[in-house]
Amino acid sequence: MSAGTPLEQAFIDDCPYGPDALLMDRVLEIDRDGSRVVASMPVHDELPLTKSQRVHPVRHPRHVNGGLMLHMTGMLGFLHAWYVFDLRHAEGWIGYGAKIHEARFLALATPGAPLLLKGWTTRARRGDTNIVARYRFEFTQADKVVYEGDQTAMWMKVKS
């Protein structure tokens, strides 16, 4: 896959979340050997939860909600599973977050520059019908780290 490509329609169609929940707009890097993916996410006033904030310019500026950041780790995990692990929801594969080992919100991500979402596995154990993977996440906005995470996910192939 070349850098900076829109999300593939096949990925969008296979994802267990609808397009409005993916929130990523471009795939910037797929490194199968390094088990790493990078995508971009536009940041604007109309993001879920962001649009509902009661904004104060000093005490509570508009920003990407922390819960939405955690949701994006899941979306990036699906992107990783699809492109690196070759898992397809249509073939019975589904993934769930199992444990958040660490979640660090280092700065507010505010409307404007897109988020650069990076995710990679630090460990993975694969069986015939399941994968347990430990992920690291780093989200940046304009070269400033806004989120770091360390999470475990479980991928399972379920029978119809």
C-alpha positions as MATLAB code, in Angstrom:
seq = 'MSAGTPLEQAFIDDCPYGPDALLMDRVLEIDRDGSRVVASMPVHDELPLTKSQRVHPVRHPRHVNGGLMLHMTGMLGFLHAWYVFDLRHAEGWIGYGAKIHEARFLALATPGAPLLLKGWTTRARRGDTNIVARYRFEFTQADKVVYEGDQTAMWMKVKS';
ca = [
       0.000    0.000    0.000;
       1.325    3.434   -0.866;
       1.534    6.159    1.769;
      -1.322    8.569    2.172;
      -4.104    6.489    0.656;
      -7.782    6.781    1.604;
      -9.266    3.915    3.575;
     -10.056    1.046    1.236;
     -13.749    0.418    0.674;
     -13.191   -3.285    1.398;
     -11.826   -2.377    4.862;
     -14.716    0.016    5.528;
     -17.246   -2.626    4.456;
     -15.616   -5.334    6.602;
     -15.215   -3.251    9.765;
     -17.665   -4.073   12.590;
     -18.212   -0.317   13.058;
     -19.895    1.912   10.503;
     -17.964    4.549    8.536;
     -19.116    7.340   10.870;
     -17.289    5.634   13.777;
     -14.004    4.967   11.956;
     -13.049    8.670   11.987;
      -9.731    7.973   10.201;
      -9.442    9.338    6.691;
      -6.112    8.067    5.368;
      -3.686    5.212    5.830;
      -0.173    6.641    5.927;
       1.900    3.535    6.592;
       1.529   -0.226    6.744;
       4.669   -1.977    7.980;
       3.884   -5.685    8.093;
       7.439   -6.656    9.137;
       7.440   -4.074   11.948;
       3.802   -4.920   12.830;
       2.919   -1.205   12.673;
       0.219    0.980   11.156;
      -0.111    4.754   10.868;
      -3.265    6.644    9.925;
      -4.557   10.198   10.046;
      -7.692   11.498   11.710;
      -9.167   14.915   10.945;
      -9.842   16.960   14.081;
     -12.814   19.312   13.853;
     -15.652   20.727   15.950;
     -18.166   18.103   14.775;
     -16.420   14.993   16.125;
     -18.577   12.818   18.395;
     -18.516   14.135   21.973;
     -16.412   17.102   20.854;
     -19.484   18.748   19.326;
     -21.361   18.315   22.633;
     -18.774   20.059   24.795;
     -19.748   23.217   26.667;
     -16.770   25.269   25.652;
     -15.021   27.958   27.653;
     -11.926   29.434   25.972;
      -9.789   29.144   29.118;
     -11.300   26.540   31.436;
     -12.616   24.058   28.858;
     -11.499   24.580   25.247;
     -12.966   22.346   22.549;
     -10.865   19.174   22.266;
     -10.927   15.478   21.358;
     -12.540   13.727   24.299;
     -10.417   11.119   26.115;
     -13.065    8.437   25.567;
     -12.908    9.133   21.849;
      -9.107    8.739   21.988;
      -9.586    5.287   23.540;
     -12.163    4.446   20.868;
      -9.566    5.362   18.242;
      -7.137    2.815   19.701;
      -9.781    0.213   18.851;
     -10.255    1.549   15.323;
      -6.479    1.548   14.800;
      -6.426   -1.997   16.204;
      -8.949   -3.066   13.549;
      -6.814   -1.405   10.889;
      -3.769   -3.306   12.202;
      -5.648   -6.605   12.326;
      -6.901   -6.155    8.760;
      -3.597   -5.135    7.163;
      -0.972   -6.837    9.331;
      -2.708   -9.939   10.726;
      -4.928  -10.376    7.615;
      -8.045  -10.907    9.750;
     -11.432  -10.414    8.119;
     -14.619   -9.806   10.048;
     -16.569  -11.408    7.183;
     -14.565  -14.615    7.809;
     -15.568  -14.709   11.489;
     -12.762  -12.708   13.104;
     -13.601  -10.153   15.792;
     -11.454   -8.291   18.282;
     -12.023   -6.822   21.704;
      -9.902   -4.772   24.036;
      -8.887   -6.914   26.990;
      -6.851   -4.598   29.195;
      -5.625   -1.032   29.246;
      -2.230   -1.241   30.920;
      -1.530    2.454   30.523;
      -3.355    5.438   29.051;
      -1.573    8.783   29.194;
      -3.247   11.953   27.979;
      -0.311   14.326   27.565;
      -1.951   17.322   25.893;
      -5.298   18.410   24.474;
      -5.912   17.632   20.818;
      -7.811   20.665   19.557;
      -9.636   21.299   16.263;
      -7.209   22.078   13.462;
      -4.270   19.873   12.533;
      -5.107   16.175   12.067;
      -4.054   13.533   14.549;
      -1.344   11.131   13.457;
      -2.343    7.749   14.890;
       0.463    5.202   15.291;
      -0.027    1.672   16.565;
       2.212   -1.385   16.731;
       2.401   -4.704   18.512;
       5.062   -5.352   21.094;
       4.000   -8.994   21.490;
       1.580  -11.311   19.767;
       0.692  -14.935   20.359;
      -1.236  -16.533   17.510;
      -3.255  -19.728   17.505;
      -5.581  -21.127   14.858;
      -8.635  -19.294   16.158;
      -7.258  -16.540   18.361;
      -4.541  -13.947   18.727;
      -3.553  -12.153   21.909;
      -1.686   -8.972   21.025;
      -0.088   -6.269   23.126;
      -0.219   -2.862   21.447;
       1.517    0.456   21.899;
      -0.211    3.583   20.647;
       1.079    7.083   20.083;
      -1.158    9.877   18.829;
       0.414   13.181   17.837;
      -0.929   16.501   16.618;
       1.461   18.908   14.908;
       4.481   16.998   16.305;
       3.126   17.127   19.881;
       2.332   13.796   21.574;
      -1.224   14.006   22.898;
      -1.825   10.350   23.845;
       0.239    7.256   24.641;
      -1.232    3.874   25.395;
      -0.316    0.289   26.173;
      -3.161   -2.180   25.703;
      -3.902   -5.845   25.171;
      -6.504   -7.049   22.663;
      -7.916  -10.478   21.923;
      -8.811  -11.483   18.360;
     -11.065  -14.522   17.981;
     -12.449  -16.446   15.072;
     -16.030  -17.298   15.927;
     -18.256  -19.857   14.266;
     -21.384  -18.626   12.504;
];
